[in-house]
Amino acid sequence: MENADARRAGGRAWAGLGLLALPTLLLGLDVTVMYLVLPSMAADLAPSAVQTLWIMDAYGFLIAGFLVTMGTLGDRIGRRRLLMIGMAAFAAASVLAAYAPTAGLLLLARALLGVAGATLMPSTLSLISTMFTDARQRALAIGVWATMFALGMAVGPVVGGALVGALWWGAAFLLAVPIAAVVLVGAPLLLPEHADPRAGRLDPASIALSLLAILPVVYAVKDAATHGPGAATAALLAVGAAAGTVFVRRQGRIPAPLLDVRLFADRAFSAALAVLLVGLVGVGGTMYLVTQYLQLVERMSPAEAGLWMGPAALAMLVAAVGAPFVAARVRPGLVMAAALGLSVLGYALLAVSGTDATAAVVSGFALVYLGLGVLAALGTDMVVGAAPPGRSGSAAALSETVQELGLAVGVAVLGSVAAAVYRARTPVVEGVPPEAAAGLADSLNGAVAVADRLPPHAVEAAEAAFTAGVNAAAVVAGTATAAAVLVCLVALRHVRPLGAEEEPTAPAPEAAPLP
């Protein structure tokens, strides 16, 4: 039996983790930086309403669609090689976005950024699983990885606002260039190469089916968030479900599947994915609403609102880094359940907050983010650790796909709940211009835009209605998170403390029967 000390990573691996943190931070930045870039970009390029929507959504949309394909591609051609290819492509697409002369070219650049981003996420995570074979170290490294992504999302508005104010809107995209240069120089020196020598060729039919299963679902939830559920939403979900069914059946028949569906035979793997999905649904929708609350109800600037998100980022950092140390002595399922219980308390704070409750809202969201930190570190580790070494890229991609889908569903579901409550509670104001009445009835953002044509009490009523919507969304998210606590206590109770097993990873499920 290999000595446990021999499995522990040394200084080169930790330096490699620092290098991998750079593209992870960059990906998080690109998720939120467009919120600050959009007004200046729109004034310069004058995109249509449809172009604006796709400029905002194309990045995350294509990341979600290509994650599974890129994760499996990394298993075949080498994860370091895929990381370097993706990093170079991401930098090139960022330069195109920064200097795009038209809205159409910017849309193309954002789409290319999404495809390139899909190579980076599973590459970084699967390289971590290769570099850190000791269970405790791997969980800690994954915690750092998850925190860097969340930190990038949190500071995106601050960084974007500073660059747009000092330079021009395109400067926000150029951050990728120096980061890519550092990664491309450092990767051969600090990162190992790993590929599965037994992997077969990529199956084009499986790639097409995976895209057809994921893209319609992601588009459906985004469309439902914007326009409300309807026949188009149902049709897209049906297409995605049908393609997903055919995809899973095909993976069970072909010798070199794009996704090894036998991984789902591992109970910890399946339960951890389910908890990750629920956790990200709550966080995605809550972040969307809290950022609007700070800017529209508390009337903060985007940069100021970004600074108020600092406590949440700090809470996640502490939780993600500290969780592996606690889970070395306490079963991870119990640690995750306790952390998510604190998230439920955070949702309770958000559920009772009023229109002048910045401290309560920020504290509640910090507790929500604390639970996410533990979940991201330990839940992701369970998913990646359940896969055999040759399939860790595929497992990492599946983990990321679930999280991307969770964020999209969270914005759609919780945003729809908040919007429904807003419209039900906003009063009808007589004697105002039709466009002002329409803005008031549509959303708080619309009410603020026409505030100079509304009586003060109408704007105050709109703020109260929006806050009531946040309260209702927090109740929904808190209830779902409470259910996730039960899943952790029941389905993950058998998972032993980190490092308690003889082997650094869970047994590979090759012997599990095909579905």
Stockholm file with secondary structure:
# STOCKHOLM 1.0

chainA/1-515         MENADARRAGGRAWAGLGLLALPTLLLGLDVTVMYLVLPSMAADLAPSAVQTLWIMDAYGFLIAGFLVTMGTLGDRIGRRRLLMIGMAAFAAASVLAAYAPTAGLLLLARALLGVAGATLMPSTLSLISTMFTDARQRALAIGVWATMFALGMAVGPVVGGALVGALWWGAAFLLAVPIAAVVLVGAPLLLPEHADPRAGRLDPASIALSLLAILPVVYAVKDAATHGPGAATAALLAVGAAAGTVFVRRQGRIPAPLLDVRLFADRAFSAALAVLLVGLVGVGGTMYLVTQYLQLVERMSPAEAGLWMGPAALAMLVAAVGAPFVAARVRPGLVMAAALGLSVLGYALLAVSGTDATAAVVSGFALVYLGLGVLAALGTDMVVGAAPPGRSGSAAALSETVQELGLAVGVAVLGSVAAAVYRARTPVVEGVPPEAAAGLADSLNGAVAVADRLPPHAVEAAEAAFTAGVNAAAVVAGTATAAAVLVCLVALRHVRPLGAEEEPTAPAPEAAPLP
#=GR chainA/1-515 SS CCCHHHHSCCHHHHHHHHHHHHHHHHHHHHHHTHHHHHHHHHHHHCCCHHHHHHHHHHHHHHHHHHHHHHHHHHHHHCHHHHHHHHHHHHHHHHHHHHTCSSHHHHHHHHHHHHHHHHHHHHHHHHHHHHHCCSHHHHHHHHHHHHHHHHHHHHHHHHHHHHHHHHSCGGGGGGGHHHHHHHHHHHHHHHCCCCCCTTCCCCCHHHHHHHHHHHHHHHHHHHHHHHHCSCHHHHHHHHHHHHHHHHHHHHHTTSSSCSSCGGGGGSHHHHHHHHHHHHHHHHHHHHHHHHHHIIIIISCCCHHHHHHHTHHHHHHHHHHHHHHHHHHTTSCHHHHHHHHHHHHHHHHHHHHHCCTTCHHHHHHHHHHHHHHHHHIIIIIHHHHHHTSCGGGHHHHHHHHHHHHHHHHHHHHHHHHHHHHHHHHHHSCCCTTSCHHHHHHHHHCHHHHHHTGGGSCHHHHHHHHHHHHHHHHHHHHHHHHHHHHHHHHHHHHSTTCCCTTCSSSSSCCCGGGSCCC
#=GC SS_cons         CCCHHHHSCCHHHHHHHHHHHHHHHHHHHHHHTHHHHHHHHHHHHCCCHHHHHHHHHHHHHHHHHHHHHHHHHHHHHCHHHHHHHHHHHHHHHHHHHHTCSSHHHHHHHHHHHHHHHHHHHHHHHHHHHHHCCSHHHHHHHHHHHHHHHHHHHHHHHHHHHHHHHHSCGGGGGGGHHHHHHHHHHHHHHHCCCCCCTTCCCCCHHHHHHHHHHHHHHHHHHHHHHHHCSCHHHHHHHHHHHHHHHHHHHHHTTSSSCSSCGGGGGSHHHHHHHHHHHHHHHHHHHHHHHHHHIIIIISCCCHHHHHHHTHHHHHHHHHHHHHHHHHHTTSCHHHHHHHHHHHHHHHHHHHHHCCTTCHHHHHHHHHHHHHHHHHIIIIIHHHHHHTSCGGGHHHHHHHHHHHHHHHHHHHHHHHHHHHHHHHHHHSCCCTTSCHHHHHHHHHCHHHHHHTGGGSCHHHHHHHHHHHHHHHHHHHHHHHHHHHHHHHHHHHHSTTCCCTTCSSSSSCCCGGGSCCC
//
